[in-house]
Amino acid sequence: MLLFPIALMALQDTPPADIDWDKEFGVEERVRDPETGELPVDPYEQSNDNAGARQFSGSQMADHFGGQDGIRRIAVRTVELSRADSRIAEIFVAHDMVRLERTLFEQFCFILNAGCDYTGRDMAAAHAGMGVTRRDLNALVENLQQAMREEDVPFAAQNRFLAKLAPMSKDVVER
């Protein structure tokens, strides 16, 4: 009985070492942009409308968030917390974190009226096929709340911001 599996192993050919398996299976190497460090994406129409919410008026909300510097720290920290969160970390594994941090900052900065334009995709296109659940989104919101607390954003300002973001859930949650 033991001889049969050994005989089968002996009959198998070892593939040549010079085969480019990526080429064989049509795997294309994605090269990061040398200036931004981001992976390339298919073209899309850029518009502030893609941010998913209207801007706050005035500068008070941006001030509560520490201006662009504070908003950037909150966006980066939200991504850090989410990547370390066992409930949702898997969602982020195959994604371009450089692009995510940039577009999340731009989105927050635009909505908070801190002087930024949003250059990312619309929420439905950005999250298509990810299979995000309500539970996943709730975990992300908890991480955003933690990041805002760490930056001492007043609770009322946090709630106003979350109220602006909440309607986007219909474009993000798929199941």
Z-matrix of the N, CA and C atoms (Angstrom, degrees):
N
C 1 1.448
C 2 1.529 1 111.86
N 3 1.300 2 117.25 1 -42.45
C 4 1.449 3 121.91 2 -177.55
C 5 1.528 4 111.61 3 -68.79
N 6 1.300 5 116.79 4 -25.81
C 7 1.457 6 119.86 5 -178.55
C 8 1.520 7 113.05 6 -70.60
N 9 1.333 8 117.86 7 -30.27
C 10 1.462 9 121.25 8 -178.25
C 11 1.537 10 111.74 9 -61.43
N 12 1.352 11 120.05 10 -51.62
C 13 1.474 12 119.37 11 178.00
C 14 1.528 13 112.65 12 -62.39
N 15 1.314 14 117.44 13 -35.50
C 16 1.459 15 120.44 14 178.91
C 17 1.524 16 110.03 15 -66.54
N 18 1.328 17 116.77 16 -40.47
C 19 1.461 18 121.20 17 178.82
C 20 1.522 19 110.47 18 -64.70
N 21 1.342 20 117.53 19 -40.33
C 22 1.463 21 120.65 20 178.01
C 23 1.528 22 111.39 21 -62.49
N 24 1.305 23 116.59 22 -42.11
C 25 1.463 24 120.21 23 179.33
C 26 1.521 25 110.92 24 -62.94
N 27 1.316 26 117.18 25 -37.43
C 28 1.457 27 121.34 26 -179.18
C 29 1.525 28 111.08 27 -68.48
N 30 1.339 29 117.43 28 -29.86
C 31 1.457 30 121.30 29 -178.33
C 32 1.539 31 112.92 30 -79.36
N 33 1.321 32 117.17 31 -20.05
C 34 1.466 33 119.86 32 -177.91
C 35 1.532 34 109.88 33 -69.58
N 36 1.318 35 114.27 34 137.67
C 37 1.463 36 120.07 35 175.79
C 38 1.516 37 109.33 36 -83.56
N 39 1.280 38 115.60 37 138.09
C 40 1.464 39 121.10 38 173.07
C 41 1.515 40 106.66 39 -83.75
N 42 1.347 41 116.57 40 128.25
C 43 1.471 42 117.51 41 -178.96
C 44 1.520 43 110.53 42 -65.73
N 45 1.317 44 115.62 43 148.29
C 46 1.474 45 119.40 44 178.42
C 47 1.535 46 110.37 45 -59.01
N 48 1.311 47 116.84 46 143.53
C 49 1.462 48 122.19 47 -176.57
C 50 1.521 49 112.72 48 -71.74
N 51 1.332 50 116.99 49 -18.03
C 52 1.466 51 119.50 50 -175.23
C 53 1.538 52 113.70 51 -91.88
N 54 1.317 53 118.05 52 14.19
C 55 1.470 54 120.37 53 179.37
C 56 1.528 55 109.30 54 -80.86
N 57 1.316 56 116.16 55 130.99
C 58 1.465 57 122.73 56 175.11
C 59 1.527 58 106.86 57 -88.67
N 60 1.329 59 116.39 58 96.13
C 61 1.459 60 120.65 59 -173.97
C 62 1.523 61 112.61 60 -66.51
N 63 1.314 62 117.38 61 -32.66
C 64 1.464 63 119.22 62 176.13
C 65 1.522 64 110.38 63 -61.95
N 66 1.332 65 116.50 64 -44.27
C 67 1.465 66 120.75 65 178.53
C 68 1.528 67 110.71 66 -65.95
N 69 1.325 68 116.48 67 -40.73
C 70 1.473 69 121.39 68 179.70
C 71 1.532 70 111.47 69 -57.57
N 72 1.334 71 115.93 70 -38.80
C 73 1.462 72 120.06 71 -175.14
C 74 1.529 73 112.88 72 -104.26
N 75 1.323 74 117.09 73 10.80
C 76 1.458 75 121.03 74 175.14
C 77 1.524 76 114.98 75 71.63
N 78 1.328 77 117.24 76 27.33
C 79 1.461 78 120.83 77 178.46
C 80 1.516 79 108.49 78 -83.49
N 81 1.342 80 115.43 79 122.98
C 82 1.454 81 119.86 80 179.55
C 83 1.518 82 109.69 81 -99.33
N 84 1.319 83 115.61 82 134.02
C 85 1.458 84 120.50 83 177.39
C 86 1.519 85 108.42 84 -77.91
N 87 1.315 86 116.04 85 128.78
C 88 1.461 87 120.95 86 177.54
C 89 1.522 88 107.91 87 -95.17
N 90 1.309 89 115.91 88 125.96
C 91 1.461 90 122.03 89 -176.55
C 92 1.526 91 109.13 90 -106.09
N 93 1.324 92 116.49 91 130.93
C 94 1.459 93 121.53 92 179.95
C 95 1.532 94 111.00 93 -70.45
N 96 1.312 95 115.01 94 145.93
C 97 1.456 96 121.66 95 175.13
C 98 1.534 97 108.21 96 -62.31
N 99 1.334 98 118.59 97 128.77
C 100 1.466 99 119.59 98 -176.47
C 101 1.532 100 113.64 99 -65.85
N 102 1.327 101 117.83 100 -24.14
C 103 1.460 102 120.62 101 -179.61
C 104 1.527 103 112.24 102 -85.86
N 105 1.338 104 116.93 103 -46.29
C 106 1.473 105 120.49 104 -173.70
C 107 1.522 106 112.74 105 -95.87
N 108 1.326 107 117.17 106 -24.64
C 109 1.458 108 120.74 107 -174.78
C 110 1.511 109 112.91 108 80.73
N 111 1.334 110 116.96 109 6.25
C 112 1.460 111 121.24 110 -178.14
C 113 1.524 112 111.47 111 -91.42
N 114 1.329 113 114.74 112 153.56
C 115 1.456 114 120.58 113 173.57
C 116 1.528 115 108.71 114 -79.14
N 117 1.331 116 118.10 115 149.35
C 118 1.467 117 119.99 116 -179.60
C 119 1.533 118 111.20 117 -68.29
N 120 1.331 119 115.44 118 149.99
C 121 1.469 120 122.04 119 175.93
C 122 1.514 121 108.43 120 -128.96
N 123 1.331 122 116.37 121 159.50
C 124 1.455 123 120.58 122 176.23
C 125 1.527 124 109.16 123 -64.35
N 126 1.318 125 117.68 124 149.00
C 127 1.475 126 120.70 125 -179.72
C 128 1.541 127 111.31 126 -60.95
N 129 1.308 128 115.15 127 150.20
C 130 1.467 129 122.47 128 176.13
C 131 1.515 130 108.25 129 -155.73
N 132 1.319 131 116.63 130 162.06
C 133 1.459 132 121.06 131 179.87
C 134 1.523 133 109.33 132 -79.21
N 135 1.318 134 116.12 133 121.13
C 136 1.460 135 120.80 134 179.06
C 137 1.522 136 109.04 135 -87.00
N 138 1.337 137 114.30 136 134.35
C 139 1.457 138 120.21 137 -179.59
C 140 1.526 139 108.75 138 -161.91
N 141 1.319 140 116.50 139 144.79
C 142 1.461 141 119.78 140 174.04
C 143 1.527 142 111.49 141 -62.36
N 144 1.344 143 116.60 142 -22.87
C 145 1.469 144 119.83 143 176.39
C 146 1.529 145 111.04 144 -60.95
N 147 1.334 146 117.28 145 -25.87
C 148 1.465 147 121.07 146 179.46
C 149 1.521 148 112.69 147 -66.25
N 150 1.331 149 117.86 148 -16.24
C 151 1.473 150 121.52 149 -178.62
C 152 1.528 151 111.57 150 -64.26
N 153 1.316 152 117.72 151 -21.07
C 154 1.455 153 120.51 152 173.41
C 155 1.516 154 115.42 153 90.69
N 156 1.322 155 118.24 154 -3.27
C 157 1.464 156 121.32 155 178.87
C 158 1.526 157 108.66 156 -155.39
N 159 1.307 158 115.11 157 156.95
C 160 1.464 159 120.84 158 176.38
C 161 1.521 160 109.28 159 -79.54
N 162 1.320 161 115.38 160 154.18
C 163 1.456 162 121.14 161 178.56
C 164 1.529 163 111.42 162 -70.13
N 165 1.319 164 114.71 163 151.69
C 166 1.456 165 119.94 164 166.64
C 167 1.520 166 106.88 165 -70.24
N 168 1.309 167 116.82 166 152.30
C 169 1.469 168 118.98 167 174.39
C 170 1.525 169 108.87 168 -90.25
N 171 1.315 170 115.51 169 153.18
C 172 1.452 171 120.01 170 179.66
C 173 1.523 172 112.30 171 72.82
N 174 1.333 173 114.83 172 -177.36
C 175 1.466 174 119.83 173 -175.46
C 176 1.525 175 113.57 174 -108.04
N 177 1.327 176 117.58 175 1.15
C 178 1.463 177 120.27 176 -173.35
C 179 1.535 178 112.64 177 -60.89
N 180 1.331 179 117.40 178 -44.36
C 181 1.472 180 119.23 179 -179.19
C 182 1.525 181 110.46 180 -64.77
N 183 1.324 182 117.68 181 -43.62
C 184 1.468 183 120.51 182 178.10
C 185 1.521 184 110.23 183 -59.75
N 186 1.313 185 116.49 184 -40.03
C 187 1.471 186 120.73 185 178.38
C 188 1.529 187 111.14 186 -62.69
N 189 1.330 188 116.77 187 -42.72
C 190 1.471 189 120.68 188 178.60
C 191 1.532 190 111.67 189 -59.85
N 192 1.323 191 116.44 190 -29.70
C 193 1.457 192 121.64 191 -178.09
C 194 1.526 193 112.71 192 -92.61
N 195 1.324 194 117.28 193 3.80
C 196 1.463 195 120.53 194 177.46
C 197 1.506 196 113.83 195 83.96
N 198 1.331 197 117.70 196 24.57
C 199 1.462 198 120.95 197 -179.57
C 200 1.522 199 111.18 198 65.09
N 201 1.313 200 115.69 199 -164.58
C 202 1.469 201 120.10 200 -177.07
C 203 1.525 202 112.62 201 -60.22
N 204 1.326 203 117.61 202 -37.57
C 205 1.473 204 119.68 203 -179.50
C 206 1.526 205 111.00 204 -64.10
N 207 1.318 206 116.57 205 -45.66
C 208 1.462 207 120.31 206 178.83
C 209 1.518 208 111.97 207 -65.39
N 210 1.322 209 116.33 208 -40.90
C 211 1.470 210 121.13 209 179.02
C 212 1.524 211 109.84 210 -62.81
N 213 1.328 212 117.00 211 -41.82
C 214 1.475 213 120.33 212 178.43
C 215 1.539 214 110.62 213 -61.96
N 216 1.328 215 116.37 214 -44.46
C 217 1.470 216 119.41 215 179.08
C 218 1.528 217 110.88 216 -61.16
N 219 1.318 218 117.17 217 -39.58
C 220 1.463 219 121.39 218 179.90
C 221 1.528 220 110.32 219 -66.25
N 222 1.323 221 117.27 220 -44.28
C 223 1.468 222 120.36 221 179.84
C 224 1.528 223 110.68 222 -63.11
N 225 1.329 224 117.27 223 -47.42
C 226 1.469 225 121.44 224 -179.80
C 227 1.521 226 110.41 225 -63.34
N 228 1.315 227 117.05 226 -43.54
C 229 1.472 228 120.85 227 -179.33
C 230 1.523 229 110.99 228 -65.71
N 231 1.315 230 118.07 229 -37.61
C 232 1.469 231 121.19 230 177.35
C 233 1.525 232 110.11 231 -60.35
N 234 1.322 233 116.45 232 -43.10
C 235 1.469 234 120.37 233 178.21
C 236 1.525 235 110.02 234 -65.86
N 237 1.332 236 117.74 235 -44.25
C 238 1.472 237 120.71 236 178.79
C 239 1.526 238 110.98 237 -58.35
N 240 1.318 239 116.80 238 -48.76
C 241 1.466 240 120.83 239 -179.09
C 242 1.520 241 111.13 240 -62.64
N 243 1.321 242 116.54 241 -39.00
C 244 1.466 243 120.59 242 -178.05
C 245 1.524 244 111.77 243 -70.12
N 246 1.320 245 116.81 244 -37.83
C 247 1.474 246 120.36 245 177.93
C 248 1.531 247 111.16 246 -67.63
N 249 1.319 248 117.03 247 -27.64
C 250 1.471 249 121.55 248 179.95
C 251 1.524 250 112.36 249 -91.80
N 252 1.314 251 117.59 250 -6.07
C 253 1.467 252 122.92 251 -176.44
C 254 1.535 253 109.26 252 -85.46
N 255 1.306 254 116.96 253 112.69
C 256 1.471 255 120.85 254 -175.73
C 257 1.528 256 112.53 255 -59.71
N 258 1.313 257 117.67 256 -21.16
C 259 1.471 258 120.39 257 179.89
C 260 1.527 259 111.53 258 -71.16
N 261 1.332 260 117.85 259 -31.39
C 262 1.467 261 120.25 260 -173.43
C 263 1.526 262 114.22 261 -132.93
N 264 1.296 263 118.68 262 0.48
C 265 1.471 264 121.54 263 -175.90
C 266 1.528 265 112.29 264 -54.52
N 267 1.305 266 117.09 265 -37.16
C 268 1.468 267 121.21 266 -176.68
C 269 1.532 268 112.11 267 -60.56
N 270 1.321 269 116.92 268 -30.63
C 271 1.466 270 121.02 269 -179.43
C 272 1.530 271 110.63 270 -62.03
N 273 1.326 272 117.11 271 -31.69
C 274 1.457 273 121.45 272 -172.60
C 275 1.525 274 113.99 273 -90.67
N 276 1.318 275 118.20 274 -10.15
C 277 1.464 276 121.98 275 -172.45
C 278 1.525 277 112.82 276 -56.83
N 279 1.300 278 118.10 277 -45.72
C 280 1.469 279 120.98 278 -173.19
C 281 1.526 280 113.21 279 -94.14
N 282 1.314 281 117.66 280 13.76
C 283 1.461 282 119.53 281 -174.43
C 284 1.530 283 112.04 282 -109.26
N 285 1.303 284 114.82 283 157.22
C 286 1.456 285 123.54 284 -179.03
C 287 1.532 286 108.21 285 -79.27
N 288 1.328 287 116.14 286 101.92
C 289 1.467 288 120.64 287 -176.58
C 290 1.526 289 112.35 288 -68.53
N 291 1.336 290 117.33 289 -30.25
C 292 1.458 291 120.51 290 177.67
C 293 1.527 292 109.16 291 -62.65
N 294 1.312 293 116.34 292 -48.44
C 295 1.469 294 121.42 293 179.17
C 296 1.528 295 110.67 294 -65.74
N 297 1.321 296 117.42 295 -42.28
C 298 1.463 297 120.38 296 -179.29
C 299 1.525 298 110.87 297 -60.09
N 300 1.325 299 116.94 298 -48.55
C 301 1.466 300 119.31 299 -179.78
C 302 1.524 301 111.08 300 -61.13
N 303 1.330 302 117.22 301 -40.61
C 304 1.467 303 120.43 302 -179.53
C 305 1.522 304 111.00 303 -65.89
N 306 1.329 305 116.91 304 -49.36
C 307 1.468 306 118.73 305 -175.19
C 308 1.524 307 111.64 306 -72.49
N 309 1.334 308 117.94 307 -31.70
C 310 1.465 309 119.34 308 175.89
C 311 1.526 310 110.09 309 -65.87
N 312 1.333 311 116.39 310 -42.81
C 313 1.467 312 120.23 311 175.10
C 314 1.525 313 110.15 312 -58.85
N 315 1.338 314 117.42 313 -49.29
C 316 1.460 315 120.57 314 -179.09
C 317 1.525 316 111.48 315 -59.35
N 318 1.321 317 116.53 316 -42.15
C 319 1.458 318 120.17 317 -179.57
C 320 1.529 319 110.52 318 -62.77
N 321 1.328 320 116.71 319 -50.50
C 322 1.460 321 120.53 320 179.58
C 323 1.530 322 110.14 321 -61.22
N 324 1.325 323 116.95 322 -45.30
C 325 1.460 324 122.50 323 -177.75
C 326 1.531 325 110.82 324 -61.93
N 327 1.325 326 116.39 325 -43.03
C 328 1.469 327 120.38 326 178.44
C 329 1.522 328 110.40 327 -63.37
N 330 1.331 329 116.98 328 -51.04
C 331 1.465 330 120.67 329 -176.37
C 332 1.526 331 111.08 330 -62.66
N 333 1.319 332 116.50 331 -38.21
C 334 1.469 333 120.49 332 -179.45
C 335 1.533 334 112.48 333 -79.72
N 336 1.334 335 116.71 334 0.26
C 337 1.464 336 123.20 335 176.86
C 338 1.531 337 111.37 336 60.78
N 339 1.328 338 114.82 337 47.87
C 340 1.471 339 120.73 338 -179.54
C 341 1.523 340 111.98 339 -102.31
N 342 1.338 341 117.27 340 16.22
C 343 1.457 342 120.23 341 173.75
C 344 1.512 343 116.10 342 91.25
N 345 1.325 344 117.97 343 27.44
C 346 1.468 345 121.27 344 179.95
C 347 1.522 346 110.50 345 -118.55
N 348 1.309 347 115.19 346 155.11
C 349 1.456 348 121.89 347 167.98
C 350 1.516 349 107.80 348 -103.16
N 351 1.321 350 116.20 349 150.97
C 352 1.461 351 122.17 350 177.57
C 353 1.517 352 108.31 351 -99.40
N 354 1.331 353 116.97 352 123.63
C 355 1.465 354 120.95 353 -177.35
C 356 1.528 355 113.02 354 -110.22
N 357 1.325 356 117.46 355 4.99
C 358 1.452 357 120.33 356 -177.40
C 359 1.522 358 113.07 357 -83.10
N 360 1.310 359 113.99 358 179.43
C 361 1.467 360 121.10 359 177.91
C 362 1.525 361 109.94 360 -73.00
N 363 1.331 362 115.83 361 165.50
C 364 1.461 363 118.81 362 172.77
C 365 1.525 364 108.40 363 -69.97
N 366 1.306 365 116.61 364 160.28
C 367 1.468 366 121.14 365 -171.43
C 368 1.525 367 112.77 366 -61.93
N 369 1.322 368 117.85 367 -39.51
C 370 1.466 369 119.60 368 -179.79
C 371 1.526 370 110.86 369 -64.46
N 372 1.330 371 116.87 370 -45.78
C 373 1.473 372 120.54 371 -179.71
C 374 1.524 373 110.95 372 -67.19
N 375 1.330 374 117.15 373 -40.43
C 376 1.468 375 120.77 374 -177.29
C 377 1.521 376 112.27 375 -65.15
N 378 1.332 377 117.37 376 -27.98
C 379 1.462 378 120.58 377 -174.96
C 380 1.528 379 113.32 378 -111.22
N 381 1.326 380 117.50 379 4.16
C 382 1.464 381 121.65 380 -178.25
C 383 1.526 382 110.87 381 -59.21
N 384 1.302 383 115.50 382 133.45
C 385 1.453 384 121.54 383 175.63
C 386 1.514 385 115.60 384 77.41
N 387 1.325 386 117.93 385 1.92
C 388 1.463 387 120.15 386 -178.73
C 389 1.525 388 112.04 387 -81.33
N 390 1.319 389 117.52 388 -18.89
C 391 1.463 390 120.49 389 179.25
C 392 1.517 391 113.83 390 70.24
N 393 1.327 392 117.13 391 29.44
C 394 1.460 393 121.28 392 -177.92
C 395 1.532 394 110.12 393 -64.90
N 396 1.325 395 115.54 394 133.58
C 397 1.459 396 121.55 395 177.95
C 398 1.527 397 109.97 396 -102.81
N 399 1.315 398 116.22 397 167.21
C 400 1.469 399 121.21 398 175.80
C 401 1.535 400 109.23 399 -58.68
N 402 1.322 401 116.85 400 -40.46
C 403 1.471 402 121.57 401 178.82
C 404 1.534 403 111.07 402 -61.04
N 405 1.338 404 116.88 403 -42.28
C 406 1.468 405 121.28 404 177.63
C 407 1.528 406 110.42 405 -60.39
N 408 1.323 407 115.26 406 -46.99
C 409 1.465 408 119.44 407 -178.66
C 410 1.525 409 111.00 408 -64.22
N 411 1.319 410 116.98 409 -39.48
C 412 1.468 411 120.12 410 177.59
C 413 1.536 412 110.91 411 -60.98
N 414 1.322 413 116.96 412 -39.89
C 415 1.469 414 120.38 413 178.11
C 416 1.522 415 110.35 414 -63.84
N 417 1.332 416 116.99 415 -42.37
C 418 1.459 417 120.78 416 178.02
C 419 1.531 418 110.82 417 -61.66
N 420 1.327 419 116.59 418 -42.59
C 421 1.469 420 120.41 419 179.18
C 422 1.530 421 110.35 420 -63.48
N 423 1.326 422 117.49 421 -39.52
C 424 1.469 423 120.10 422 176.49
C 425 1.532 424 110.40 423 -60.33
N 426 1.325 425 116.70 424 -39.38
C 427 1.471 426 120.55 425 178.71
C 428 1.527 427 111.12 426 -68.09
N 429 1.326 428 117.06 427 -39.05
C 430 1.458 429 120.82 428 175.48
C 431 1.531 430 110.22 429 -62.89
N 432 1.324 431 116.73 430 -42.85
C 433 1.468 432 119.92 431 178.25
C 434 1.529 433 110.94 432 -60.83
N 435 1.326 434 116.80 433 -41.89
C 436 1.462 435 120.58 434 177.48
C 437 1.529 436 110.88 435 -61.02
N 438 1.323 437 116.43 436 -44.30
C 439 1.467 438 120.57 437 179.49
C 440 1.531 439 110.69 438 -62.98
N 441 1.321 440 117.47 439 -39.67
C 442 1.467 441 120.58 440 178.66
C 443 1.525 442 110.80 441 -67.71
N 444 1.335 443 117.27 442 -39.70
C 445 1.480 444 120.17 443 177.06
C 446 1.526 445 110.47 444 -61.84
N 447 1.332 446 116.66 445 -42.54
C 448 1.462 447 120.86 446 -179.81
C 449 1.527 448 111.88 447 -61.50
N 450 1.327 449 116.92 448 -27.34
C 451 1.471 450 121.77 449 178.24
C 452 1.528 451 111.64 450 -94.73
N 453 1.337 452 117.03 451 8.27
C 454 1.469 453 122.62 452 178.14
C 455 1.524 454 113.54 453 57.74
N 456 1.342 455 116.49 454 36.42
C 457 1.463 456 120.22 455 174.32
C 458 1.530 457 107.35 456 -71.03
N 459 1.334 458 117.96 457 128.22
C 460 1.465 459 119.72 458 -179.72
C 461 1.531 460 111.35 459 -55.44
N 462 1.327 461 115.30 460 143.33
C 463 1.466 462 121.34 461 -175.55
C 464 1.524 463 111.64 462 -56.40
N 465 1.322 464 118.15 463 -42.66
C 466 1.467 465 120.98 464 -179.80
C 467 1.529 466 110.88 465 -62.40
N 468 1.336 467 117.38 466 -39.26
C 469 1.469 468 120.80 467 178.09
C 470 1.530 469 110.47 468 -67.62
N 471 1.331 470 117.30 469 -38.13
C 472 1.470 471 120.40 470 175.74
C 473 1.523 472 109.91 471 -58.53
N 474 1.326 473 116.42 472 -47.00
C 475 1.459 474 120.52 473 -178.05
C 476 1.523 475 112.16 474 -64.53
N 477 1.319 476 117.53 475 -40.17
C 478 1.469 477 120.33 476 177.75
C 479 1.531 478 110.35 477 -62.41
N 480 1.326 479 116.77 478 -41.62
C 481 1.463 480 121.11 479 179.63
C 482 1.529 481 110.64 480 -66.18
N 483 1.328 482 116.28 481 -46.77
C 484 1.470 483 119.49 482 179.06
C 485 1.524 484 111.26 483 -61.01
N 486 1.320 485 117.31 484 -34.59
C 487 1.469 486 120.92 485 177.45
C 488 1.530 487 110.94 486 -64.32
N 489 1.324 488 117.15 487 -33.64
C 490 1.477 489 120.73 488 176.30
C 491 1.528 490 111.00 489 -70.07
N 492 1.335 491 116.10 490 -36.72
C 493 1.467 492 120.71 491 -176.76
C 494 1.528 493 112.67 492 -78.82
N 495 1.330 494 117.65 493 -29.99
C 496 1.469 495 122.24 494 -171.56
C 497 1.527 496 114.67 495 -53.82
N 498 1.326 497 120.78 496 -43.40
C 499 1.469 498 119.22 497 -179.19
C 500 1.525 499 114.45 498 -61.29
N 501 1.335 500 117.66 499 -19.18
C 502 1.466 501 120.76 500 179.08
C 503 1.522 502 112.41 501 -67.86
N 504 1.322 503 116.98 502 -16.42
C 505 1.470 504 119.66 503 -176.69
C 506 1.518 505 111.54 504 -57.06
N 507 1.319 506 117.30 505 -31.21
C 508 1.479 507 120.05 506 -179.95
C 509 1.529 508 111.98 507 -64.95
N 510 1.337 509 116.48 508 -23.94
C 511 1.462 510 120.73 509 178.80
C 512 1.522 511 113.25 510 -93.96
N 513 1.328 512 117.02 511 -11.98
C 514 1.460 513 122.07 512 -175.15
C 515 1.529 514 111.53 513 -104.53
N 516 1.325 515 116.89 514 -45.22
C 517 1.464 516 121.40 515 -176.70
C 518 1.521 517 109.20 516 -76.34
N 519 1.328 518 115.53 517 126.83
C 520 1.468 519 121.22 518 -177.57
C 521 1.517 520 113.28 519 -109.81
N 522 1.319 521 116.51 520 -20.55
C 523 1.467 522 117.59 521 -177.49
C 524 1.505 523 110.48 522 -149.34
